[in-house]
Protein backbone atom coordinates (compact mmCIF):
# COMPACT_ATOMS: atom_id res chain seq x y z
CA UNK A 1 0.00 0.00 0.00
CA UNK A 2 1.30 3.44 -0.94
CA UNK A 3 -0.06 6.80 0.19
CA UNK A 4 0.97 9.99 -1.61
CA UNK A 5 -0.35 13.45 -2.37
CA UNK A 6 -2.72 13.95 -5.28
CA UNK A 7 -1.31 15.22 -8.57
CA UNK A 8 -2.56 15.93 -12.08
CA UNK A 9 -2.30 12.26 -13.07
CA UNK A 10 -5.10 11.49 -10.58
CA UNK A 11 -7.71 13.64 -12.35
CA UNK A 12 -9.42 10.54 -13.88
CA UNK A 13 -9.80 9.05 -10.38
CA UNK A 14 -11.18 12.33 -9.05
CA UNK A 15 -13.72 12.46 -11.88
CA UNK A 16 -14.75 8.84 -11.22
CA UNK A 17 -15.39 9.51 -7.52
CA UNK A 18 -17.09 12.87 -7.94
CA UNK A 19 -20.54 11.51 -7.05
CA UNK A 20 -19.27 9.04 -4.46
CA UNK A 21 -17.85 11.29 -1.73
CA UNK A 22 -18.36 11.45 2.04
CA UNK A 23 -18.02 15.06 3.22
CA UNK A 24 -16.73 15.57 6.77
CA UNK A 25 -16.81 19.39 6.96
CA UNK A 26 -20.50 20.23 7.00
CA UNK A 27 -20.30 24.03 6.84
CA UNK A 28 -17.88 24.00 3.93
CA UNK A 29 -20.01 21.52 1.98
CA UNK A 30 -23.14 23.68 2.42
CA UNK A 31 -21.39 26.92 1.49
CA UNK A 32 -18.72 25.89 -1.05
CA UNK A 33 -20.36 22.88 -2.63
CA UNK A 34 -18.86 19.57 -3.72
CA UNK A 35 -15.26 19.07 -2.49
CA UNK A 36 -14.29 17.35 -5.75
CA UNK A 37 -16.15 19.82 -7.98
CA UNK A 38 -14.57 22.66 -9.89
CA UNK A 39 -14.92 25.16 -7.02
CA UNK A 40 -13.50 22.67 -4.55
CA UNK A 41 -10.43 22.03 -6.69
CA UNK A 42 -9.84 25.76 -7.22
CA UNK A 43 -9.56 26.15 -3.43
CA UNK A 44 -6.19 24.37 -3.59
CA UNK A 45 -4.59 27.53 -5.01
CA UNK A 46 -5.83 29.74 -2.14
CA UNK A 47 -2.69 30.73 -0.19
CA UNK A 48 -4.74 31.76 2.87
CA UNK A 49 -5.61 28.13 3.61
CA UNK A 50 -3.71 24.95 4.17
CA UNK A 51 -5.38 22.36 1.94
CA UNK A 52 -4.02 18.89 1.28
CA UNK A 53 -5.34 15.80 -0.49
CA UNK A 54 -3.89 12.30 -0.68
CA UNK A 55 -4.52 9.01 -2.48
CA UNK A 56 -4.03 5.49 -1.17
CA UNK A 57 -3.33 2.69 -3.66
CA UNK A 58 -2.98 -1.01 -3.05
CA UNK A 59 -6.47 -2.16 -2.11
CA UNK A 60 -9.47 -3.15 -4.20
CA UNK A 61 -9.82 0.49 -5.23
CA UNK A 62 -7.95 3.72 -4.71
CA UNK A 63 -9.02 5.86 -1.76
CA UNK A 64 -8.97 9.65 -1.66
CA UNK A 65 -9.01 11.99 1.31
CA UNK A 66 -8.63 15.70 2.01
CA UNK A 67 -7.88 17.89 5.03
CA UNK A 68 -8.07 21.66 5.51
CA UNK A 69 -6.66 24.15 8.00
CA UNK A 70 -7.09 27.90 8.35
CA UNK A 71 -3.94 29.76 9.30
CA UNK A 72 -4.01 30.75 12.95
CA UNK A 73 -6.52 28.07 14.01
CA UNK A 74 -5.51 25.42 16.54
CA UNK A 75 -7.46 22.70 14.70
CA UNK A 76 -7.72 21.22 11.22
CA UNK A 77 -10.75 19.55 9.64
CA UNK A 78 -11.08 16.37 7.64
CA UNK A 79 -12.66 17.55 4.41
CA UNK A 80 -13.76 14.39 2.60
CA UNK A 81 -13.16 10.70 2.00
CA UNK A 82 -13.89 8.89 -1.26
CA UNK A 83 -15.36 6.65 -2.45
CA UNK A 84 -18.13 6.55 0.13
CA UNK A 85 -18.92 3.00 -0.99
CA UNK A 86 -15.54 1.78 0.36
CA UNK A 87 -15.61 3.14 3.91
CA UNK A 88 -14.84 -0.31 5.34
CA UNK A 89 -11.64 -0.69 3.29
CA UNK A 90 -8.76 -1.92 5.51
CA UNK A 91 -6.38 0.80 4.23
CA UNK A 92 -8.71 3.68 5.15
CA UNK A 93 -7.39 4.19 8.74
CA UNK A 94 -3.85 4.54 7.37
CA UNK A 95 -5.03 7.21 4.92
CA UNK A 96 -6.75 9.11 7.74
CA UNK A 97 -3.57 8.90 9.84
CA UNK A 98 -1.60 10.26 6.89
CA UNK A 99 -3.94 13.24 6.60
CA UNK A 100 -3.71 13.87 10.35
CA UNK A 101 0.08 13.86 10.14
CA UNK A 102 -0.14 16.66 7.59
CA UNK A 103 -2.24 18.67 10.06
CA UNK A 104 0.54 18.22 12.60
CA UNK A 105 3.00 19.79 10.13
CA UNK A 106 0.67 22.80 10.03
CA UNK A 107 1.06 22.97 13.84
CA UNK A 108 -2.59 22.09 14.49
CA UNK A 109 -3.32 20.52 17.87
CA UNK A 110 -6.51 18.67 16.84
CA UNK A 111 -8.27 17.25 13.78
CA UNK A 112 -12.09 17.43 13.65
CA UNK A 113 -14.51 15.34 11.59
CA UNK A 114 -18.31 15.64 11.39
CA UNK A 115 -20.05 12.33 10.68
CA UNK A 116 -23.67 11.20 10.46
CA UNK A 117 -24.63 8.84 13.28
CA UNK A 118 -25.35 5.99 10.86
CA UNK A 119 -22.18 6.38 8.77
CA UNK A 120 -20.02 3.33 8.13
CA UNK A 121 -16.85 5.38 8.58
CA UNK A 122 -17.03 5.26 12.40
CA UNK A 123 -14.78 2.16 12.80
CA UNK A 124 -12.07 3.62 10.55
CA UNK A 125 -12.10 6.94 12.39
CA UNK A 126 -11.90 5.23 15.78
CA UNK A 127 -9.00 3.07 14.60
CA UNK A 128 -7.27 6.29 13.51
CA UNK A 129 -7.64 7.74 17.02
CA UNK A 130 -10.86 9.80 16.73
CA UNK A 131 -13.47 9.98 19.48
CA UNK A 132 -16.85 11.72 19.80
CA UNK A 133 -16.82 14.93 21.83
CA UNK A 134 -20.13 16.56 20.81
CA UNK A 135 -23.21 16.20 18.63
CA UNK A 136 -24.70 18.63 16.17
CA UNK A 137 -27.67 19.09 13.88
CA UNK A 138 -28.02 21.46 10.95
CA UNK A 139 -31.34 23.26 10.54
CA UNK A 140 -32.51 24.71 7.24
CA UNK A 141 -33.82 28.15 8.24
CA UNK A 142 -34.35 29.54 4.74
CA UNK A 143 -38.14 29.76 5.13
CA UNK A 144 -38.07 31.65 8.42
CA UNK A 145 -37.94 34.96 6.55
CA UNK A 146 -41.60 34.44 5.56
CA UNK A 147 -42.69 34.64 9.19
CA UNK A 148 -43.26 37.88 11.02
CA UNK A 149 -39.96 39.10 12.45
CA UNK A 150 -38.72 41.89 14.62
CA UNK A 151 -36.64 44.81 13.50
CA UNK A 152 -33.16 44.20 12.16
CA UNK A 153 -31.77 46.61 14.74
CA UNK A 154 -31.54 43.76 17.29
CA UNK A 155 -28.43 42.46 15.50
CA UNK A 156 -25.38 44.24 14.14
CA UNK A 157 -22.04 43.28 12.70
CA UNK A 158 -19.44 42.41 15.28
CA UNK A 159 -16.75 45.02 15.97
CA UNK A 160 -13.34 44.71 17.60
CA UNK A 161 -14.72 46.23 20.81
CA UNK A 162 -17.17 43.28 21.05
CA UNK A 163 -14.48 40.59 21.00
CA UNK A 164 -13.96 40.32 24.81
CA UNK A 165 -17.73 40.07 25.40
CA UNK A 166 -18.09 37.39 22.70
CA UNK A 167 -15.21 35.42 24.19
CA UNK A 168 -16.83 35.67 27.63
CA UNK A 169 -20.11 34.39 26.15
CA UNK A 170 -18.22 31.47 24.60
CA UNK A 171 -16.67 30.52 27.95
CA UNK A 172 -20.08 30.64 29.65
CA UNK A 173 -21.80 28.36 27.11
CA UNK A 174 -19.19 25.93 25.76
CA UNK A 175 -18.22 23.33 28.42
CA UNK A 176 -14.74 23.81 29.81
CA UNK A 177 -13.58 20.38 28.66
CA UNK A 178 -14.24 21.44 25.07
CA UNK A 179 -12.30 24.71 25.21
CA UNK A 180 -9.06 23.18 23.86
CA UNK A 181 -10.96 21.79 20.87
CA UNK A 182 -13.33 24.73 20.39
CA UNK A 183 -11.33 27.83 21.31
CA UNK A 184 -13.04 31.17 21.82
CA UNK A 185 -13.40 33.36 18.70
CA UNK A 186 -10.28 35.38 17.94
CA UNK A 187 -11.47 37.11 14.77
CA UNK A 188 -13.87 40.00 14.36
CA UNK A 189 -16.53 38.34 12.23
CA UNK A 190 -20.19 37.50 12.71
CA UNK A 191 -23.14 39.24 14.33
CA UNK A 192 -24.03 40.22 17.91
CA UNK A 193 -27.15 41.60 19.56
CA UNK A 194 -27.14 44.96 21.30
CA UNK A 195 -26.54 43.38 24.75
CA UNK A 196 -23.89 40.95 23.46
CA UNK A 197 -25.80 38.00 24.92
CA UNK A 198 -26.22 36.51 21.46
CA UNK A 199 -23.52 35.83 18.89
CA UNK A 200 -23.71 34.17 15.48
CA UNK A 201 -20.60 33.06 13.64
CA UNK A 202 -21.01 33.21 9.86
CA UNK A 203 -19.59 30.90 7.21
CA UNK A 204 -20.63 32.04 3.74
CA UNK A 205 -20.00 30.81 0.23
CA UNK A 206 -21.50 30.69 -3.22
CA UNK A 207 -24.04 27.98 -2.29
CA UNK A 208 -25.24 29.00 1.15
CA UNK A 209 -24.74 30.67 4.53
CA UNK A 210 -24.18 28.73 7.77
CA UNK A 211 -24.81 30.45 11.11
CA UNK A 212 -23.43 28.93 14.31
CA UNK A 213 -25.26 30.63 17.20
CA UNK A 214 -24.17 31.13 20.79
CA UNK A 215 -27.20 32.31 22.78
CA UNK A 216 -27.17 32.70 26.54
CA UNK A 217 -29.84 30.53 28.25
CA UNK A 218 -31.10 33.59 30.16
CA UNK A 219 -31.90 35.42 26.92
CA UNK A 220 -35.56 36.33 26.43
CA UNK A 221 -37.55 36.20 23.17
CA UNK A 222 -35.17 33.71 21.53
CA UNK A 223 -37.66 33.00 18.71
CA UNK A 224 -37.81 36.66 17.76
CA UNK A 225 -34.03 36.90 17.92
CA UNK A 226 -33.56 34.02 15.50
CA UNK A 227 -36.25 35.25 13.10
CA UNK A 228 -34.79 38.74 13.11
CA UNK A 229 -31.29 37.44 12.35
CA UNK A 230 -32.41 35.22 9.45
CA UNK A 231 -34.89 37.66 7.92
CA UNK A 232 -32.55 40.66 8.01
CA UNK A 233 -29.26 38.97 7.16
CA UNK A 234 -27.43 41.38 4.82
CA UNK A 235 -26.02 40.43 1.43
CA UNK A 236 -27.96 37.18 1.27
CA UNK A 237 -28.52 37.17 -2.53
CA UNK A 238 -31.09 34.39 -2.36
CA UNK A 239 -28.75 31.85 -0.80
CA UNK A 240 -30.19 29.28 1.65
CA UNK A 241 -29.49 29.84 5.35
CA UNK A 242 -28.60 27.07 7.80
CA UNK A 243 -28.19 27.08 11.58
CA UNK A 244 -25.64 24.69 13.04
CA UNK A 245 -26.63 23.76 16.62
CA UNK A 246 -24.17 21.86 18.82
CA UNK A 247 -25.25 19.60 21.70
CA UNK A 248 -24.41 22.21 24.36
CA UNK A 249 -27.03 24.47 22.73
CA UNK A 250 -29.60 21.68 22.24
CA UNK A 251 -32.29 23.75 23.99
CA UNK A 252 -32.48 25.81 20.77
CA UNK A 253 -33.77 22.84 18.76
CA UNK A 254 -37.41 22.98 20.02
CA UNK A 255 -37.39 26.72 19.27
CA UNK A 256 -36.25 26.10 15.69
CA UNK A 257 -38.78 23.29 15.26
CA UNK A 258 -41.62 25.57 16.42
CA UNK A 259 -40.47 28.21 13.93
CA UNK A 260 -40.71 25.72 11.07
CA UNK A 261 -37.03 25.09 10.40
CA UNK A 262 -36.17 21.69 8.91
CA UNK A 263 -33.66 19.50 10.74
CA UNK A 264 -31.07 17.27 9.13
CA UNK A 265 -29.83 13.99 10.58
CA UNK A 266 -27.84 14.26 13.81
CA UNK A 267 -24.09 14.18 13.39
CA UNK A 268 -21.27 13.17 15.70
CA UNK A 269 -18.45 15.69 15.99
CA UNK A 270 -15.25 13.68 16.40
CA UNK A 271 -11.75 14.80 17.34
CA UNK A 272 -8.25 13.38 17.16
CA UNK A 273 -5.75 14.99 19.51
CA UNK A 274 -2.36 15.54 17.92
CA UNK A 275 -0.87 17.35 20.92
CA UNK A 276 -1.95 18.67 24.27
CA UNK A 277 -1.76 22.40 24.84
CA UNK A 278 -0.10 23.15 28.20
CA UNK A 279 -1.24 26.43 29.72
CA UNK A 280 0.60 28.41 32.37
CA UNK A 281 3.72 26.35 31.92
CA UNK A 282 6.62 27.05 34.28
CA UNK A 283 10.13 27.25 32.82
CA UNK A 284 12.65 24.84 34.26
CA UNK A 285 15.34 26.46 36.38
CA UNK A 286 18.80 26.18 34.91
CA UNK A 287 22.10 26.97 36.57
CA UNK A 288 24.24 29.42 34.57
CA UNK A 289 27.35 27.81 33.16
CA UNK A 290 29.54 30.43 34.82
CA UNK A 291 28.34 29.51 38.32
CA UNK A 292 29.79 26.65 40.28
CA UNK A 293 27.56 24.68 42.64
CA UNK A 294 28.99 23.06 45.73
CA UNK A 295 27.20 19.75 46.33
CA UNK A 296 25.76 19.29 49.79
CA UNK A 297 27.21 16.66 52.12
CA UNK A 298 25.22 14.51 54.50
CA UNK A 299 26.84 13.66 57.81
CA UNK A 300 25.73 11.04 60.26
CA UNK A 301 23.86 12.47 63.20
CA UNK A 302 24.07 10.67 66.48
CA UNK A 303 20.81 10.53 68.34
CA UNK A 304 20.51 9.61 71.99
CA UNK A 305 17.78 7.14 72.47
N, C-alpha and C positions, 0 to 999 in steps of 0.2 A: 504493500500500500504506500502510495506517495501522496503528499499534500503539498501544494504549491499555490502561489498567488495566481489569480486569473490573468490572462493576457489575450491579445487579439485572436489567437488561434482557437480560443474557447467560445467565440461568438456563436458557432452552430449549436453548441451545448446550451448556451444561454437562451437561444431562440427556441430550442426544443422544450425547455423547462418553463417557458414564460407563463403558461397557464397552470403550472403545477408547483406553486410556491407557498410555503408557510411563512407568513409575516409575523415577526416577533416584536416589532415596534409599532404599536397601534396608532399613536398620534401621527407618526410620519406616513403610515399607509393611508390614513384618512385625508391627509393634507397634501401629500406629494404624489400619491398614486402608487402604481405597481413598482416594486423595487427593481425588477428586471425590464421595465419599460424604458422608453427613450429618455423620459425625464429622470428616472432613477439612475441610468447610466451616465447622464450628463453631470450628476452630482459628484462624480469621482474627480472632476477637474476643479471643484470648489476648494480653494486653499484654506478657507476658514474652518473646514471640518477635516477630521481624520476619518477616512473611509477606506475600508479594506475588504477584499473578497478573496476567497480561496476555493480551490477545487480538490477533491479527494478522488483518486483513481485506485483501482485494484479490486473493487467489489463487483457485484452484479451490474451496477450502473454507477456513473460518476455522481458525486454529491457536491453541491455548491453551498456556500454559506457566506454571509456578510456581517460586518460589525461596524459601528459608527461611534464617533466620539467628538464632542464639541470642545474646542480648546478652552481650558479653564475649569471644566467640570471634573469632579472627582470620580465619575462613573462613565462607563461606556455602555452601549446597548447592542445586543444581538439584533441584527436587522432582518435577516431571512435565512431560511434553509430550504433547499430544493434537491430533488423533487419531494413534494409532500406525500407521495405514495410510497416513499422508501424511508420513513421515519424510524423503522425498526432495524435498519441496516447496521451491522456490527461495527462498521468503521465511522459511524456518525459521532460517537463520543470523542473520538480522536480529532475529528474536524472541529468540533466545538472547543476542545482544549486548545487547538492551534489558533483559533480566533481569539480566545481569551488571552493567550500569550501575547498576541499583537496589542491588545488593550493594555497589558502591562508595560509594553514598550512606550506607550503613550502616557505612562505614569498615572493611569487610572487605578483606583483602589478597588472598584467593584465592576461587575458586568451584570446587567439587568436584562431579563427576557420576560415578555408578556405572552402567556399561553392560555388558550381555552381549556376549561376544566376537563373536557373529554378528549383532548389531543393525545395522539399516540407518541408524542415526542417527550413526554414526562420521563420515561426510564432513561433515555439518552442524556437528558439534561441532568438528572440526578447522578448518573454515572460520571458526568463531567464536573460534579461538585456544586450544582445548583440546588437551592432549597427555597421553599415558599416563604415569603415574609409579609405578604399582604394580598388582598383580593381587590379587584376593580370591575366596574361595569361601565360601559359607554352608553350614553343616552342621546338619541337623536332628538334635538330640541329645535329643529328647523321650523316646526309648525307653531311654536309658542308665540311667534310674532303676530299671529292672527287673533290672539286673545287680548283682552283689555289689559294694558300695562300702565305703570306709573310713568312719571316724567323721567327723561334720560338724565336729569341733573343728579340723580342718586349715585351715579357712577361717573368716574373721570379717569383719564389716563394717569398711570402712576408717574410720580416725579421722584427725583433723588431724595427729597426731604421725607418721602414716605417709606424709604427702604428700612429704617430701624423699626417702624411700627409693623411693617409686613413681616419682617423677620421675627418679631415678638409674637405675632399671630401664628406664624408657622410653629414656633416652639410650644405654644399653648395647645395646638391641635394635633400635630404629628407626634406619636408616642416617642419617648426619649430613645428607646432601643432602635428606632428607625432613623434617627438623626444622621448617623454615619452614612447610611445608604441614600437618604433623601435630605440633603443639606438644605439649609434655609436659602431663599433666593438671594443672589448676589448681583443681579442685573436689574436695571430699571426698565421693566417691561411688564405689561399687563394693565389691569384696571383695579381701582379701589373705590369703596364707597366713601362718603364724606366723613364718616367716623373711623375709618380704617379698621372696621371689624369684619369687613368682607374683602377678599382679594381673589382675582381670577387671572391665572397665568394663561397666556394666549400662544398657541402654536398655529400658524396660518400658512397655507400654501394654495396652489392653483385649484385644488379639488375640494377644499373644505377648511373649516376653522374649528379647532379643538380648544375648549375652555376647561381648565382644571381649577375648580373653586376651592377656596379655603374660607369657610364661613363659621364664625364663632357660634357655639350652641346657644348663647344667650341672645343672639340677634332676633329681633322681632320682624314680622312681615317677610319671612324668607321667600314665600311664593312671589310677592310683588318684586322683591329684589331680583330674583332670577328672571322673571318676565321682562323687567326693565332692562337688564343687561342684554338679553337676547334680542329684544325688539329694537333697541337703540344702538346696537353694535355698529360702529362706524366702518366705512369702507368694506361692506360685506360683499357687494357685487353679485348677489344671488347665490353665493356659496352656501352649502349646508353647514349647520352649526351643531357641534356635538359637545356634551359635557362628560368629562371623565371623572368618575366618583370612586375614590379609594375606600377601603373598608373602614378606615377611621373616620370617614364622613358618611357612613352608611345611613344615618338618619335623614339624609337629603333624598334618598331614593323614594320614599312614600310621597314626598313633596313633588318630585318630578313626575311620578306616576299620576298623581291627582291633576297635574297641569296638562297631561296628555302626551308627555314625551315617551318615546319608544325605546325600550331597553334592549341591549344586545346580550349575548350569552356572557355569563360571569367568567372572568379570566383570573388566573393565578399570576401574581407578579413574583418572579423568582430572581434570586441574586446569587452570584458566585463571588466570594471574597478573594481578592488577589493579594491584599495586604491589609494590615490593621493600623488605622491611624492612631498614633499615640499623642494625646493632648497633655499639655502642661508637663512635658518631659523635663527632667533635671539633668544638666550636664554632669558627666563624671569628673571628679576632681583629679587633676594630674599634677604631679610634682615637677616644677621647672627643672630642666636639665642642669642648670647652674647651681642648684641647691643640693647639698648633701644631707642625707637623713641618717641619723644615728639610730640603729635598731635598739629597741628596748631589751633589757636583760631581766630575766626572772630569777630571783634568789629564793632559796628555801627558807621558809619562816617557821621557826620553832614555836610551837604552841603548847603551853602548859595545860595538861588535862587534869 
